[in-house]
């Protein structure tokens, strides 16, 4: 009976994370639109940061409780989900056109950050110094993205006429505060009860972080990218995924390690390798006609399903 309540609490926690991220993104976009920056940059920064808020809340909560495998597994698993499942599903629903800027700059940055993570964890931990390096990195990336948006005249600008209305900012602030409160509460519900359920069935914390928690906290990325792709805002859809993966590594692991150092198990090195493989495969896929087709979307999903099967076998 207790496990039933734990499962219901996990569902409630994931629901809170989803709506919390939705409201946080809604408020953030309304405010950032006033700056008149491009869809790609909004996807890389405001939207990706907002949709990664569940991962941030969960990983910080896990790190504070000494659950290093959940904290790290959540980030690595979410990055794999974002490329394999989120981008794959989005492409199946509507083929995604890729701008040359994404292939030249943003995807290589994401790959470079993934290699940086691999280098950092080789000593078996992510300590305070590593955390400082990662946090400084995300600040530099955000500044770089904003500066690039001012120089790039080819990227479509989001209309700002509607966001200049009188009541935009009070409503946006309310959405952001409500979203953050839901994220905080949802993170503790999800981590605590998912670990209890997993432990009762003899499932490792790392497996839970890489699958259940990672998929749950990636729901905002999925909904955002699918909606953006269907509406033809492909830069926003791709920027959300690429930006989220960069944010997950640099900001989430950086902040989590500043609060409490993260111990790295040997098993997670394989999962980081899988994350790198998914990141690298995006280059040839995106360069083939500068579009992610439905067939390529199916291949990405098949790759993710194969990874989950591997996790089950390893477990």
Secondary structure, DSSP 8 states (H G I E B T S, - for coil): -HHHHHHHHHHHHHHHHHHHHHHHHHHHHHHHGGGT-BHHHHIIIIIHHHHTHHHHHHHHHHHHTT-HHHHHHHHHHHHHHIIIIIIHHHHHHS-EE--HHIIIIIHHHHHHHHHHHHHHHTTSEE-HHHHHHHHHHHHHHHHHHHHHHHH--SS-B---TGGGSTTHHHHHHHHHHHHHHHHHHHHHHHHHHHHHHHHHTT--HHHHIIIIIHHHHTHHHHHHHHHHHHTT-HHHHHHHHHHHHHHIIIIIHHHHHHHS-EE--THHHHHHHHHHHHHHHHHHHHHSTTEE-HHHHHHHHHHHHHHHHHHHHH-
